[in-house]
Amino acid sequence: MNELFLNIDASSINWARAQFALTAIYHWLFVPLTLGLAVIMGICETLWYRKRDIFWRNTAQFWQRLFGINFAMGVATGIILEFEFGTNWSNYSWFVGDIFGAPLAIEGIVAFFMESTFVAVMFFGWKKVSPGFHLASTWLTGLGATISAWWILVANAWMQYPVGCAFNPDTMRNEMVSFFDVALSPFAIGKFCHTVISAWIIGAVFVMAVSCWYLMKRRELKLAHESIKIATIVGLIATLGAAFTGHISGQQVAKYQPMKMAAMEALYNGGTGQGLTVVPGIEMPYALSIMATNDPEGYVPGINDLLNGYTTPDGHQEPSVDEKIARGKMAIEALSAYRQVKKAGADQASLNSQLSTLNENMKYFGYGYVKDKKDVVPPIAVNFWAFRIMVGVGSLLILYFLIMALLAFRVPYLSIIMRRLLAAVGLLPETKADVHDITGLPAWHYWTAVALLPLAYIASESGWLVAEFGRQPWTIQDMLPTWVSVSDIGSSAVALTFFLFLGLFTLMLAVEINIMLKQIKKGATL
């Protein structure tokens, strides 16, 4: 095992990583909009069910059509993504397939069938089932998509924080010992909440952009006005929720993936009372310690501390990476010796001796494949700037939805104050002569809403860059590096499929955008 996978061509590893990253990035263009629009269309149909106003039925159907277009594209890219585990990452799949495969199987059997069943009723059952059953189908379609996200994120969270498993030296595989530890790990719950809530932001910003385009064109005015109100509520709740769950995720990263935290901050030498760099040259005092530990004087290790070993203020000693590499090699050698001794039919005492050495050092098994301690440092620049893009755009969206909440709902006093502040800085006219919509904002607001849509997507993708680049070089944190996870196939084959997928996914994205634009131009009336 050791010799085989350390001799895989480096270019094969790089192409396999590039292909998986390509597929994941394209897939995530579709998924958050699916989850976000599911909430919007559910709210619209709920209003139709309660008021029986034909306007709300037409509005719900309009957003459902856009949901359906996006949903189909997300399914297609998601299937390809799962197949890549078997084609390009077969050693990973073999090594931990008993664990990783379980949530993916549940996602396919339960959640996907749930989605496909109720989505058919949602689209084709308006005149064939009762309004109550149709409403339930709409919400269950969104719930099915969310459950799909849950199981996929459980699988991803396990790669970040492997729990509920034990290594079997006889089968050379990690096997699940507690399904509930895997499914309900704190990392999985935190990742799910933060990811799904951030997807609601994408849905809200998308609805705002489409609605403001209608206002700019003086079309579908009532749909635009009412949709803006719904999107404002969803967006404000989601942005605040994303900030809260992001803080929880940050604490989990600091606890279980300290190297990722250090890379996010480009922190080389840690300590207590650490500040957070806003941008180079500007720092928020104590903010990093608060984010990581909830304590202004909390200890945060830096990259050098993690490489060379450190002692926390409470006396906990963390070994250096060199020590972890040495212990990882001891685990690999003990595993090899155990298998040789067992094959030779040795006595139980000899087997137990090797098993004891293996179990004592199994925590650092993955480090045994690391040749240079610098290899465990993830890309600093990518993590540093991707984290700031995510947080910066997220903060901008909180401000945007807060302003929209005050203006669109005309909150007494606060709305007047906000309008006067905007007028004072020249962003709102003193008179209402050039005001075209209920928010009281001038025409530039339309373009602001449209411009925020790509920014929201960039922030969402940046979050995933931090999550995945920050984990490098590990496929499974501290357990399996990327170069031990790939399939032993030629780099030319992976490179060829990379460019095939690049062309295919780009075509699919172009087709979706074209269909979506045509549907938006058509409007709510069929």
Sequence and secondary structure as in RCSB ss.txt:
>XXXX:A:sequence
MNELFLNIDASSINWARAQFALTAIYHWLFVPLTLGLAVIMGICETLWYRKRDIFWRNTAQFWQRLFGINFAMGV
ATGIILEFEFGTNWSNYSWFVGDIFGAPLAIEGIVAFFMESTFVAVMFFGWKKVSPGFHLASTWLTGLGATISAW
WILVANAWMQYPVGCAFNPDTMRNEMVSFFDVALSPFAIGKFCHTVISAWIIGAVFVMAVSCWYLMKRRELKLAH
ESIKIATIVGLIATLGAAFTGHISGQQVAKYQPMKMAAMEALYNGGTGQGLTVVPGIEMPYALSIMATNDPEGYV
PGINDLLNGYTTPDGHQEPSVDEKIARGKMAIEALSAYRQVKKAGADQASLNSQLSTLNENMKYFGYGYVKDKKD
VVPPIAVNFWAFRIMVGVGSLLILYFLIMALLAFRVPYLSIIMRRLLAAVGLLPETKADVHDITGLPAWHYWTAV
ALLPLAYIASESGWLVAEFGRQPWTIQDMLPTWVSVSDIGSSAVALTFFLFLGLFTLMLAVEINIMLKQIKKGAT
L
>XXXX:A:secstr
 HHHHHTS HHHHHHHHHHHHHHHHHHHHHHHHHHHHHHHHHHHHHHHHHH  HHHHHHHHHHHHHHHHHHHHHH
HHHHHHHHHHHHT HHHHHHHHHHHHHHHHHIIIIIHHHHHHHHHHHHH TTTS HHHHHHHHHHHHHHHHHHHH
HHHHHHHHHHS  SEEEETTTTEEEES HHHHHT HHHHHHHHHHHHHHHHHHHHHHHHHHHHHHHHT SHHHHH
HHHHHHHHHHHHHHHHHHHHHHHHHHHHHHH HHHHHHHHT SS EES  EEEETTEEETTHHHHHHHS TT EE
  HHHHHH EE TTS EE  HHHHHHHHHHHHHHHHHHHHHHHTT  HHHHHHHHHHHHHHGGGGGGGG SSGGG
GS  HHHHHHHHHHHHHHHHHHHHHHHHHHHHHTT TTHHHHHHHHHHHTTSS SSSTT  STT   THHHHHHH
HHHHHHHHHHHHHHHHHHHTTTTEEETTTEEGGGTS S  HHHHHHHHHHHHHHHHHHHHHHHHHHHHHHHH S 
 
